[in-house]
Amino acid sequence: MTKLNLSLPWREILFVAFCLITLIQLFYYGWFFRRLAFFLPPAKDQSQQHPVSVIICARDEASKLVTHLPGALVQTYPSTHEVIVVNHNSQDDTRFLLDELKKTFKGLHIVNLEQEAIGIPGKKYPLSMGIKEAKYEIVLLTDADCVPATEFWMQKMQDGYHNGIEVVLGYSPYKKSPGFLNKIIRFDTFHTALQYFSYALAGIPYMGVGRNLSYKKDVFLRNKGFSAINHLPGGDDDLFINKVATRSNTAIVVDPDTFTLSEPKKSFREWFRQKTRHYSTAKYYKPLHKFLLGAYSLSHTLFYPFFIAALFFSWRLALPIFGLRLLVQGYIYYKAMQKLQEEDLFAWWWLLDIWMFAYYLIFVPTLWKKPRPTWN
């Protein structure tokens, strides 16, 4: 009897898998990420000046407020506006600092909270109080450790509203400083923005970043605020936007005048803790969003191992395919980095892209890790 040959053609299987992974990557760059890279803001016949309520939550952050809050208080904005700072049970000099600033800036509205909300971890409780106190329909959110890049932040963020728009997504990069950790943090921020901006432009908005985010007060009240996610430490920005943002009610603003700048973490340990808290909410996204984000992350993670395997079996074919992905990705990154003023990262993008392989291996397990209940 002839013995059957059950050995699989591993070379062909590995090479086909590498081609499929590359095709998935090219799909994301060609279908989604090009939208931000070549984004042109829609022309507007006239610019309206909507009344705006800026809301900032703070807890024991007097040292940050003293340097960052004036940036929100001195905005050039001719229409009615206010800046609400919610002081959430601070034990430092936050209250005294705010009282002193109030003497100079009459548009500063202080909300002092002296109790904790039992069963509501994170900053959803103080943020909810700030939104309820807001006088105006458009609320503009940022953090105590953020400072607007220019005095036109408020004006140009609210200009993102037009007929039917209820949510406006902005960008909040980290400040540039020497060192490779700073590049890693800033590239991660850019890469995240590349995704949520591009998905929004494709009609599939899935998140926003609370350091620079705006929506209408009616959206918050109509959806019963954060009631559905009150038990979670995070989610006051991404999960809320994941719930309320739609194809027709969401816009993005990427004008550099609208950026808010944040101080990056100084050690990998601090950054890891911050990212762990952020990733803890991703498992609550809508199924479509989890599928799209998961397929991209998985294909990105597998790309380099399968490329190395393909080199051993058919380097003459593997190299051109790798080169095609490299060219497409590099061009999209270059254009998108120009949009978000991260051009200095372009010289490092190929190394940072390889780093993403390790990044996913490090941070994917945090999706199932229980985060700390604190929010600052």
C-alpha positions as a Python dict, from the first residue, in 0.01 Angstrom:
ca = {
    (1, 'M'): (0, 0, 0),
    (2, 'T'): (134, 344, -94),
    (3, 'K'): (186, 574, 204),
    (4, 'L'): (0, 903, 174),
    (5, 'N'): (212, 1217, 189),
    (6, 'L'): (37, 1437, 443),
    (7, 'S'): (314, 1696, 473),
    (8, 'L'): (189, 2049, 417),
    (9, 'P'): (355, 2292, 173),
    (10, 'W'): (475, 2519, 455),
    (11, 'R'): (667, 2751, 227),
    (12, 'E'): (359, 2829, 22),
    (13, 'I'): (137, 2861, 330),
    (14, 'L'): (376, 3104, 502),
    (15, 'F'): (418, 3310, 190),
    (16, 'V'): (42, 3328, 122),
    (17, 'A'): (-13, 3426, 488),
    (18, 'F'): (247, 3702, 454),
    (19, 'C'): (74, 3829, 138),
    (20, 'L'): (-265, 3824, 311),
    (21, 'I'): (-131, 4014, 614),
    (22, 'T'): (28, 4273, 384),
    (23, 'L'): (-299, 4307, 192),
    (24, 'I'): (-488, 4374, 515),
    (25, 'Q'): (-233, 4639, 610),
    (26, 'L'): (-259, 4804, 268),
    (27, 'F'): (-637, 4803, 299),
    (28, 'Y'): (-622, 5003, 623),
    (29, 'Y'): (-373, 5252, 480),
    (30, 'G'): (-556, 5285, 150),
    (31, 'W'): (-914, 5287, 278),
    (32, 'F'): (-890, 5448, 623),
    (33, 'F'): (-565, 5630, 695),
    (34, 'R'): (-539, 5813, 363),
    (35, 'R'): (-851, 6005, 471),
    (36, 'L'): (-659, 6195, 737),
    (37, 'A'): (-343, 6219, 527),
    (38, 'F'): (-530, 6403, 248),
    (39, 'F'): (-800, 6565, 460),
    (40, 'L'): (-918, 6909, 354),
    (41, 'P'): (-1160, 7089, 589),
    (42, 'P'): (-1500, 7155, 430),
    (43, 'A'): (-1544, 7510, 306),
    (44, 'K'): (-1780, 7723, 515),
    (45, 'D'): (-1973, 8022, 383),
    (46, 'Q'): (-1953, 8193, 719),
    (47, 'S'): (-1807, 8128, 1061),
    (48, 'Q'): (-2052, 8138, 1348),
    (49, 'Q'): (-1949, 8230, 1700),
    (50, 'H'): (-2135, 7990, 1929),
    (51, 'P'): (-2137, 8048, 2305),
    (52, 'V'): (-1894, 7800, 2460),
    (53, 'S'): (-1841, 7649, 2804),
    (54, 'V'): (-1487, 7518, 2859),
    (55, 'I'): (-1475, 7251, 3132),
    (56, 'I'): (-1162, 7142, 3317),
    (57, 'C'): (-1160, 6891, 3604),
    (58, 'A'): (-882, 6912, 3861),
    (59, 'R'): (-779, 6714, 4165),
    (60, 'D'): (-466, 6816, 4354),
    (61, 'E'): (-326, 6983, 4043),
    (62, 'A'): (-247, 7336, 4162),
    (63, 'S'): (105, 7318, 4021),
    (64, 'K'): (-35, 7237, 3677),
    (65, 'L'): (-322, 7484, 3687),
    (66, 'V'): (-94, 7776, 3769),
    (67, 'T'): (96, 7729, 3441),
    (68, 'H'): (-173, 7583, 3213),
    (69, 'L'): (-507, 7736, 3310),
    (70, 'P'): (-420, 8092, 3194),
    (71, 'G'): (-395, 7954, 2840),
    (72, 'A'): (-767, 7875, 2848),
    (73, 'L'): (-856, 8201, 3025),
    (74, 'V'): (-691, 8436, 2774),
    (75, 'Q'): (-847, 8295, 2459),
    (76, 'T'): (-931, 8538, 2179),
    (77, 'Y'): (-1301, 8475, 2142),
    (78, 'P'): (-1547, 8760, 2076),
    (79, 'S'): (-1860, 8563, 2160),
    (80, 'T'): (-1997, 8461, 2499),
    (81, 'H'): (-1791, 8200, 2680),
    (82, 'E'): (-1695, 8072, 3024),
    (83, 'V'): (-1424, 7852, 3174),
    (84, 'I'): (-1548, 7610, 3439),
    (85, 'V'): (-1294, 7445, 3667),
    (86, 'V'): (-1433, 7162, 3875),
    (87, 'N'): (-1219, 7129, 4187),
    (88, 'H'): (-1279, 6769, 4293),
    (89, 'N'): (-1195, 6736, 4662),
    (90, 'S'): (-842, 6869, 4623),
    (91, 'Q'): (-619, 6863, 4931),
    (92, 'D'): (-354, 7098, 4793),
    (93, 'D'): (-374, 7473, 4716),
    (94, 'T'): (-610, 7435, 4420),
    (95, 'R'): (-899, 7623, 4586),
    (96, 'F'): (-680, 7917, 4690),
    (97, 'L'): (-522, 7936, 4345),
    (98, 'L'): (-861, 7939, 4173),
    (99, 'D'): (-991, 8207, 4409),
    (100, 'E'): (-693, 8426, 4321),
    (101, 'L'): (-738, 8371, 3945),
    (102, 'K'): (-1107, 8455, 3980),
    (103, 'K'): (-1013, 8806, 4090),
    (104, 'T'): (-846, 8866, 3753),
    (105, 'F'): (-1053, 8650, 3518),
    (106, 'K'): (-1423, 8717, 3560),
    (107, 'G'): (-1512, 8445, 3309),
    (108, 'L'): (-1376, 8178, 3544),
    (109, 'H'): (-1650, 7972, 3708),
    (110, 'I'): (-1538, 7756, 4001),
    (111, 'V'): (-1724, 7444, 4109),
    (112, 'N'): (-1594, 7302, 4437),
    (113, 'L'): (-1685, 6941, 4512),
    (114, 'E'): (-1604, 6826, 4863),
    (115, 'Q'): (-1736, 6472, 4854),
    (116, 'E'): (-1678, 6151, 4663),
    (117, 'A'): (-1943, 5983, 4450),
    (118, 'I'): (-1978, 5632, 4588),
    (119, 'G'): (-1958, 5371, 4314),
    (120, 'I'): (-1846, 5620, 4045),
    (121, 'P'): (-1467, 5598, 4009),
    (122, 'G'): (-1262, 5820, 3782),
    (123, 'K'): (-1353, 6173, 3680),
    (124, 'K'): (-1703, 6107, 3544),
    (125, 'Y'): (-1867, 6254, 3853),
    (126, 'P'): (-1682, 6590, 3851),
    (127, 'L'): (-1713, 6613, 3473),
    (128, 'S'): (-2088, 6548, 3496),
    (129, 'M'): (-2119, 6827, 3753),
    (130, 'G'): (-1925, 7060, 3528),
    (131, 'I'): (-2146, 6985, 3227),
    (132, 'K'): (-2462, 7038, 3434),
    (133, 'E'): (-2325, 7372, 3554),
    (134, 'A'): (-2242, 7483, 3197),
    (135, 'K'): (-2450, 7777, 3080),
    (136, 'Y'): (-2402, 7710, 2711),
    (137, 'E'): (-2491, 7432, 2470),
    (138, 'I'): (-2141, 7371, 2334),
    (139, 'V'): (-1900, 7228, 2590),
    (140, 'L'): (-1528, 7213, 2519),
    (141, 'L'): (-1320, 6976, 2731),
    (142, 'T'): (-954, 6968, 2823),
    (143, 'D'): (-742, 6862, 3121),
    (144, 'A'): (-564, 7050, 3395),
    (145, 'D'): (-224, 6943, 3256),
    (146, 'C'): (-303, 7069, 2905),
    (147, 'V'): (-251, 7412, 2755),
    (148, 'P'): (-397, 7540, 2426),
    (149, 'A'): (-132, 7581, 2158),
    (150, 'T'): (-270, 7923, 2061),
    (151, 'E'): (-525, 8181, 2171),
    (152, 'F'): (-755, 8064, 1888),
    (153, 'W'): (-821, 7716, 2029),
    (154, 'M'): (-1173, 7792, 2146),
    (155, 'Q'): (-1269, 7985, 1832),
    (156, 'K'): (-1151, 7725, 1584),
    (157, 'M'): (-1275, 7420, 1777),
    (158, 'Q'): (-1629, 7558, 1790),
    (159, 'D'): (-1602, 7637, 1420),
    (160, 'G'): (-1621, 7262, 1360),
    (161, 'Y'): (-1993, 7279, 1430),
    (162, 'H'): (-2230, 7312, 1138),
    (163, 'N'): (-2570, 7167, 1050),
    (164, 'G'): (-2623, 6835, 1225),
    (165, 'I'): (-2283, 6821, 1400),
    (166, 'E'): (-2298, 6739, 1771),
    (167, 'V'): (-1946, 6604, 1835),
    (168, 'V'): (-1611, 6761, 1738),
    (169, 'L'): (-1286, 6567, 1781),
    (170, 'G'): (-959, 6754, 1833),
    (171, 'Y'): (-592, 6663, 1869),
    (172, 'S'): (-378, 6685, 2182),
    (173, 'P'): (-11, 6606, 2115),
    (174, 'Y'): (255, 6576, 2381),
    (175, 'K'): (529, 6835, 2407),
    (176, 'K'): (857, 6759, 2235),
    (177, 'S'): (1163, 6686, 2446),
    (178, 'P'): (1493, 6497, 2401),
    (179, 'G'): (1504, 6120, 2435),
    (180, 'F'): (1361, 5816, 2261),
    (181, 'L'): (1083, 5768, 2518),
    (182, 'N'): (942, 6104, 2413),
    (183, 'K'): (940, 5991, 2051),
    (184, 'I'): (768, 5666, 2147),
    (185, 'I'): (498, 5850, 2343),
    (186, 'R'): (441, 6106, 2070),
    (187, 'F'): (433, 5841, 1797),
    (188, 'D'): (177, 5644, 1996),
    (189, 'T'): (-36, 5958, 2028),
    (190, 'F'): (-2, 6027, 1656),
    (191, 'H'): (-82, 5666, 1566),
    (192, 'T'): (-395, 5672, 1785),
    (193, 'A'): (-508, 5999, 1628),
    (194, 'L'): (-440, 5861, 1279),
    (195, 'Q'): (-691, 5589, 1361),
    (196, 'Y'): (-973, 5777, 1534),
    (197, 'F'): (-961, 6072, 1292),
    (198, 'S'): (-954, 5842, 987),
    (199, 'Y'): (-1236, 5624, 1117),
    (200, 'A'): (-1445, 5934, 1184),
    (201, 'L'): (-1382, 6058, 829),
    (202, 'A'): (-1485, 5713, 702),
    (203, 'G'): (-1815, 5746, 886),
    (204, 'I'): (-1720, 5509, 1170),
    (205, 'P'): (-1629, 5734, 1466),
    (206, 'Y'): (-1530, 5530, 1769),
    (207, 'M'): (-1350, 5750, 2021),
    (208, 'G'): (-1227, 6091, 2121),
    (209, 'V'): (-961, 6216, 2362),
    (210, 'G'): (-1073, 6417, 2663),
    (211, 'R'): (-770, 6644, 2644),
    (212, 'N'): (-931, 6812, 2342),
    (213, 'L'): (-1293, 6719, 2280),
    (214, 'S'): (-1620, 6903, 2227),
    (215, 'Y'): (-1984, 6803, 2216),
    (216, 'K'): (-2324, 6955, 2277),
    (217, 'K'): (-2472, 6953, 2624),
    (218, 'D'): (-2795, 6812, 2479),
    (219, 'V'): (-2607, 6501, 2359),
    (220, 'F'): (-2486, 6443, 2713),
    (221, 'L'): (-2829, 6488, 2871),
    (222, 'R'): (-3014, 6297, 2598),
    (223, 'N'): (-2791, 5993, 2654),
    (224, 'K'): (-2821, 6015, 3035),
    (225, 'G'): (-2463, 6123, 3073),
    (226, 'F'): (-2221, 5855, 3188),
    (227, 'S'): (-2486, 5642, 3358),
    (228, 'A'): (-2408, 5336, 3143),
    (229, 'I'): (-2035, 5345, 3231),
    (230, 'N'): (-2037, 5493, 3583),
    (231, 'H'): (-1896, 5170, 3725),
    (232, 'L'): (-1581, 5192, 3510),
    (233, 'P'): (-1274, 5395, 3615),
    (234, 'G'): (-1228, 5535, 3263),
    (235, 'G'): (-1436, 5592, 2955),
    (236, 'D'): (-1549, 5950, 3012),
    (237, 'D'): (-1408, 6036, 2670),
    (238, 'D'): (-1365, 5730, 2446),
    (239, 'L'): (-1658, 5518, 2568),
    (240, 'F'): (-1895, 5812, 2573),
    (241, 'I'): (-1800, 5908, 2218),
    (242, 'N'): (-1818, 5541, 2118),
    (243, 'K'): (-2181, 5548, 2230),
    (244, 'V'): (-2303, 5882, 2093),
    (245, 'A'): (-2092, 5952, 1781),
    (246, 'T'): (-2242, 5868, 1441),
    (247, 'R'): (-2155, 5909, 1074),
    (248, 'S'): (-2366, 6225, 1048),
    (249, 'N'): (-2311, 6400, 1382),
    (250, 'T'): (-1931, 6391, 1413),
    (251, 'A'): (-1662, 6622, 1271),
    (252, 'I'): (-1288, 6655, 1319),
    (253, 'V'): (-1070, 6965, 1350),
    (254, 'V'): (-696, 6933, 1283),
    (255, 'D'): (-598, 7298, 1252),
    (256, 'P'): (-271, 7341, 1451),
    (257, 'D'): (-430, 7642, 1624),
    (258, 'T'): (-672, 7400, 1792),
    (259, 'F'): (-415, 7163, 1943),
    (260, 'T'): (-377, 7135, 2319),
    (261, 'L'): (-31, 7043, 2446),
    (262, 'S'): (33, 6799, 2730),
    (263, 'E'): (338, 6709, 2936),
    (264, 'P'): (457, 6354, 2850),
    (265, 'K'): (549, 6100, 3114),
    (266, 'K'): (916, 6093, 3210),
    (267, 'S'): (956, 5719, 3263),
    (268, 'F'): (837, 5405, 3085),
    (269, 'R'): (675, 5286, 3408),
    (270, 'E'): (457, 5598, 3436),
    (271, 'W'): (363, 5576, 3070),
    (272, 'F'): (280, 5205, 3102),
    (273, 'R'): (47, 5283, 3392),
    (274, 'Q'): (-123, 5557, 3188),
    (275, 'K'): (-165, 5332, 2883),
    (276, 'T'): (-298, 5047, 3098),
    (277, 'R'): (-575, 5276, 3221),
    (278, 'H'): (-658, 5387, 2867),
    (279, 'Y'): (-663, 5036, 2720),
    (280, 'S'): (-891, 4907, 2995),
    (281, 'T'): (-1193, 5057, 2818),
    (282, 'A'): (-1133, 4918, 2468),
    (283, 'K'): (-1311, 4589, 2543),
    (284, 'Y'): (-1635, 4786, 2585),
    (285, 'Y'): (-1631, 4931, 2232),
    (286, 'K'): (-1900, 4835, 1983),
    (287, 'P'): (-1838, 4499, 1807),
    (288, 'L'): (-1761, 4658, 1469),
    (289, 'H'): (-1502, 4888, 1624),
    (290, 'K'): (-1337, 4604, 1816),
    (291, 'F'): (-1321, 4395, 1500),
    (292, 'L'): (-1167, 4670, 1287),
    (293, 'L'): (-918, 4776, 1553),
    (294, 'G'): (-833, 4415, 1636),
    (295, 'A'): (-778, 4314, 1273),
    (296, 'Y'): (-545, 4608, 1218),
    (297, 'S'): (-348, 4545, 1539),
    (298, 'L'): (-317, 4173, 1467),
    (299, 'S'): (-201, 4227, 1109),
    (300, 'H'): (48, 4489, 1229),
    (301, 'T'): (182, 4250, 1494),
    (302, 'L'): (217, 3957, 1255),
    (303, 'F'): (364, 4152, 965),
    (304, 'Y'): (731, 4146, 1069),
    (305, 'P'): (749, 3783, 1193),
    (306, 'F'): (586, 3658, 872),
    (307, 'F'): (809, 3883, 662),
    (308, 'I'): (1118, 3728, 821),
    (309, 'A'): (976, 3379, 762),
    (310, 'A'): (895, 3464, 399),
    (311, 'L'): (1252, 3586, 345),
    (312, 'F'): (1388, 3242, 421),
    (313, 'F'): (1164, 3075, 165),
    (314, 'S'): (1129, 3329, -114),
    (315, 'W'): (1319, 3652, -55),
    (316, 'R'): (1293, 3759, -419),
    (317, 'L'): (915, 3781, -385),
    (318, 'A'): (901, 3887, -20),
    (319, 'L'): (1119, 4196, -60),
    (320, 'P'): (905, 4367, -331),
    (321, 'I'): (590, 4305, -125),
    (322, 'F'): (759, 4446, 184),
    (323, 'G'): (879, 4743, -23),
    (324, 'L'): (525, 4815, -147),
    (325, 'R'): (389, 4827, 205),
    (326, 'L'): (688, 5038, 313),
    (327, 'L'): (627, 5297, 39),
    (328, 'V'): (252, 5322, 96),
    (329, 'Q'): (287, 5339, 472),
    (330, 'G'): (572, 5590, 460),
    (331, 'Y'): (382, 5823, 226),
    (332, 'I'): (64, 5810, 437),
    (333, 'Y'): (264, 5869, 755),
    (334, 'Y'): (449, 6162, 597),
    (335, 'K'): (128, 6337, 488),
    (336, 'A'): (-53, 6265, 816),
    (337, 'M'): (244, 6382, 1025),
    (338, 'Q'): (241, 6706, 831),
    (339, 'K'): (-128, 6748, 916),
    (340, 'L'): (-61, 6696, 1287),
    (341, 'Q'): (274, 6881, 1296),
    (342, 'E'): (471, 6571, 1393),
    (343, 'E'): (713, 6589, 1098),
    (344, 'D'): (1022, 6538, 1315),
    (345, 'L'): (902, 6183, 1383),
    (346, 'F'): (915, 6089, 1016),
    (347, 'A'): (1289, 6019, 1020),
    (348, 'W'): (1219, 5759, 1288),
    (349, 'W'): (890, 5617, 1159),
    (350, 'W'): (1038, 5292, 1025),
    (351, 'L'): (1202, 5215, 1361),
    (352, 'L'): (890, 5318, 1551),
    (353, 'D'): (684, 5093, 1326),
    (354, 'I'): (905, 4799, 1420),
    (355, 'W'): (864, 4903, 1784),
    (356, 'M'): (487, 4861, 1739),
    (357, 'F'): (543, 4484, 1723),
    (358, 'A'): (675, 4494, 2081),
    (359, 'Y'): (415, 4755, 2175),
    (360, 'Y'): (124, 4526, 2097),
    (361, 'L'): (284, 4235, 2281),
    (362, 'I'): (333, 4456, 2588),
    (363, 'F'): (-3, 4629, 2599),
    (364, 'V'): (-255, 4376, 2463),
    (365, 'P'): (-263, 4188, 2799),
    (366, 'T'): (-373, 4514, 2966),
    (367, 'L'): (-708, 4482, 2790),
    (368, 'W'): (-798, 4227, 3057),
    (369, 'K'): (-624, 4395, 3348),
    (370, 'K'): (-835, 4573, 3608),
    (371, 'P'): (-732, 4940, 3615),
    (372, 'R'): (-680, 5158, 3919),
    (373, 'P'): (-989, 5363, 4015),
    (374, 'T'): (-802, 5697, 4025),
    (375, 'W'): (-814, 5940, 3734),
    (376, 'N'): (-505, 6156, 3774),
}
